């Protein structure tokens, strides 16, 4: 352990504090959205249209989304693995610095790290995708928007604008940055 992560020495410069959203590709994204909403009881938080493709984001609690559903046609457009319907699996790290340090660490280990269009991840600002040895994408992020008492997400115009080519050295805390489930430890 040689990395100081919030005052604790760890073997990597980040700590995964939570399992995050699952992102899947579906041949019939509308039917899949209906299943998770009407049969499984998740709440539809938001839908976005990107390059003509409608993507759905559903939640089980106060986080913006627990599962995201994308049309299968996006898989090739994004250059993701053709042998799986899993878009990505999310890992939340402790803070923005850990996210930045984690991206550098993984690249230094020879891991392919990609930054994909932020418009496809409402409720999450900065995130990066580590590609595992089998071609699966692991989304690393540090915060997710929390849905308040009125059940509505933050309006898109009020969300931070992300420039994947120019991440800042630090970011401003958002009103809900550390809301939601609390990470109680342990760190290592």
Long-range contacts (C-beta under 8 A, 24 or more apart in sequence): 1-188, 3-101, 3-105, 5-94, 5-98, 5-187, 6-94, 6-95, 6-187, 8-187, 8-188, 10-187, 10-188, 12-102, 12-105, 13-98, 13-101, 13-102, 13-104, 13-105, 14-93, 14-94, 14-98, 14-99, 14-101, 14-102, 14-105, 14-140, 15-93, 15-94, 15-98, 15-187, 16-91, 16-92, 16-93, 17-92, 17-93, 17-94, 17-183, 18-91, 18-92, 18-181, 18-183, 19-89, 19-90, 19-91, 19-92, 20-89, 20-90, 20-91, 20-92, 20-139, 20-141, 20-144, 21-63, 21-65, 21-66, 21-67, 21-68, 21-90, 21-139, 21-144, 22-66, 22-67, 22-68, 22-86, 22-88, 22-89, 22-90, 23-67, 23-68, 23-69, 23-70, 23-86, 23-87, 23-88, 23-89, 23-90, 23-137, 23-139, 24-67, 24-68, 24-69, 24-70, 24-85, 24-86, 24-87, 25-70, 25-71, 25-72, 25-74, 25-75, 25-85, 25-86, 25-87, 26-69, 26-70, 26-71, 26-72, 26-85, 27-71, 27-72, 29-53, 29-54, 29-55, 29-56, 29-69, 29-70, 29-71, 29-72, 30-54, 32-56, 32-69, 33-58, 33-69, 36-67, 36-69, 42-66, 42-67, 43-151, 45-123, 45-147, 45-153, 46-122, 46-123, 46-153, 48-119, 48-120, 48-122, 50-74, 50-117, 50-119, 50-120, 51-77, 55-120, 57-122, 57-123, 59-147, 61-180, 61-181, 62-146, 62-147, 62-148, 62-179, 62-180, 63-123, 63-144, 63-145, 63-146, 63-147, 63-180, 64-122, 64-123, 64-124, 64-144, 64-145, 64-146, 64-147, 64-153, 65-122, 65-123, 65-144, 68-121, 70-120, 74-120, 78-116, 79-114, 80-135, 80-137, 81-134, 81-135, 81-136, 81-137, 83-135, 84-135, 84-136, 86-136, 86-137, 87-137, 88-129, 88-136, 88-137, 88-138, 88-139, 89-136, 89-137, 89-138, 89-139, 90-138, 90-139, 90-140, 90-141, 91-138, 91-139, 91-140, 91-141, 92-141, 92-142, 92-143, 92-144, 93-140, 93-141, 93-142, 94-142, 94-183, 95-142, 96-126, 96-142, 96-143, 96-170, 96-171, 97-170, 98-142, 99-126, 99-127, 99-128, 99-140, 99-141, 99-142, 100-167, 102-128, 102-140, 103-128, 103-140, 106-130, 115-164, 116-164, 117-164, 118-162, 118-164, 122-153, 122-156, 122-159, 123-153, 123-154, 125-159, 125-160, 125-162, 125-171, 126-162, 126-167, 126-171, 143-174, 143-176, 143-177, 143-178, 144-180, 145-174, 145-176, 146-176, 146-179, 146-180, 148-176
